[in-house]
Amino acid sequence: MMHVFKRLFKFTQAEAHAALDKFEDPVKMTEQGIRDLKQDLENSLKSLAEVKAITIRTKRESDEKKEIATDYEKKAMLLLTKAQKGEVDPAEAERLAGEALAKKDEALKMAMSLTQNLANNEKMIAKLESNCQAIKAQVRQWENEAVALKARAKVSSATKKLNAQLAKVDSSGTITMLEKMKDKVAEDEALAESYGDIAMVDQSIDNEIDAALASGQTSNNSDSLAALKKKMGLE
């Protein structure tokens, strides 16, 4: 049971180290940063669209309230004109004109409030647009950095693999083995040349003997040759 817990602990450790390595990878961190920025940009654009929609609606309502105020003012003026002409009772005309002017003031107050909201919304729109532009610029910058980092990572990885292979060659003694093989080949070549020289010496002696027999001449300085002649009664 203890072995199972040890294996589970080692597996958990390996997963943690792998996650840490992945987190510390500059390329992966940059790519994650770009994704986060793009999400922020999407949220900012959504907020910008919503504020713009509210602003458009607010402006429309403000214009409508201003038109209503203008219309009530016209109605009050028309009532007073009719009263002056005797078409409407003066007292009634003044009462109704007063009500119309009250409606006018109410509409103007609402229009002014909406106008203030409109100004606040426009400031917010300007700020959101500035934020969006800043995020877009940062996304472009990080994307360029990601391209550069990926290129550097590829070069670094290839160099690391090459150096590792070279280190592995040295550590395995391959170069030493090759040097020993060169020494062995050189030794065999020298030995072969030596045997060749010996063979040439033997061949030269045989050639001299054959030549002497063919010409009937031998060396007088050889005791062995004099003994042979005496034995054969050639002296």
PESUL-V816485 format. One line per field, one symbol per residue. phi: phi as a letter, one per 30 degrees, with the letter a starting at -180 (. if undefined). burial: I if it has 16 or more other C-alpha atoms within 10 Angstrom, else O. Layout:
phi: ???
burial: ???
//
This chain:
phi: .ddddddddddddddddddddddddddddddddddddddddddddddddddddddddddddddddddddddddddddddddddddidbeedddddddddddddddddddddddddddddddddddddddddddddeddddddddddddddddddddddddddddddddddddiddddddddddddddddddddddddddddedddeddddddddcicbdddcddddddddddicd
burial: OOOOOOOOOOOOOOOOOOOOOOOOOOIOOIIOIIOOIIOIIOOIIOOIOOIIOOIOOIIOIIOOIIIIIIIIIOIIIOIIOOIOOOOOOIOOIIOIIIOIIIIIIOIIIIIOOIIOIIOOIOOIIOOIOOIIOOIIOOIOOIIOOIOOIOOOOOOOOOOOOOOOOOOOOOOOOOOOOOOOOOOOOOOOOOOOOOOOOOOOOOOOOOOOOOOOOOOOOOOOOOOOOOOOOOOOOOO
//
